[in-house]
Amino acid sequence: MKAVIYARVSTDRQESMNQIAELREYAARQGWDIVREYVDEDVRGKDRKPQLEALLEGAHQRRFDVAIFWALDRLTRTGVKDAIDILHRLGSSGVDFVSFRESYLTSLGPFRDMVVGILATIANVETVRMSERIKAGLARARADGHKIGRPSVGSPGMCAEIVQKRDRGASWGQLAHEYRLPRSTARRLYHKGLAISDETHGRDEIAK
């Protein structure tokens, strides 16, 4: 069988390389040929994972037979639904998957179609529940008189958000991705937010 490895490298690079080494040994014990290793470096939370996307594209094109990863949280940390969606996409492409640390999480064997079907069902249920929770939350917020929706681009509210998140350590790339803006625009709005803050602070001082 043709196998691939997926890993998400954290700040502890030594630990990540140890995990990759164990995945290589596992594949060797199974007699599988590793045709590619997909490794995403320095990605967090909802950040885009280009190597994971490349793996899913390779699965769709049937370039390999099985994908191996260390554990489910190496695929994603954005929630159960996202993880299940990824596994379902692999299974739907006819590619098996194995979680090294979660031996029960595999589509190998005679129950492959059942596993994929269960994952699809769970993903659908989670989607419905999430939609219901969002609708209920929005209804409560409106009932409490809160304004719904993200501040418009360039508004004082958005500028203030960017200043707060930047000061808490968010990178320009993260801010640009979150707000779907060019990095230059994110920087401009950050400085605009600082100016608004300084102006407001100045008015408060005069009022005192």
Salt bridges, closest charged atoms under 4 A:
GLU37 OE2 - ARG24 NE 2.67
GLU41 OE1 - ARG13 NH1 3.87
ASP42 OD1 - ARG44 NE 3.95
GLU53 OE1 - ARG48 NE 3.28
ASP73 OD1 - ARG74 NE 3.79
ASP85 OD2 - LYS81 NZ 2.63
ASP96 OD1 - ARG112 NE 2.81
ASP113 OD1 - ARG112 NH1 3.53
GLU126 OE2 - ARG133 NH2 3.39
GLU178 OE2 - ARG150 NH2 3.87
GLU178 OE2 - LYS165 NZ 2.38
GLU199 OE2 - ARG203 NH1 3.02
GLU205 OE2 - HIS201 NE2 3.66
GLU205 OE2 - LYS208 NZ 3.60
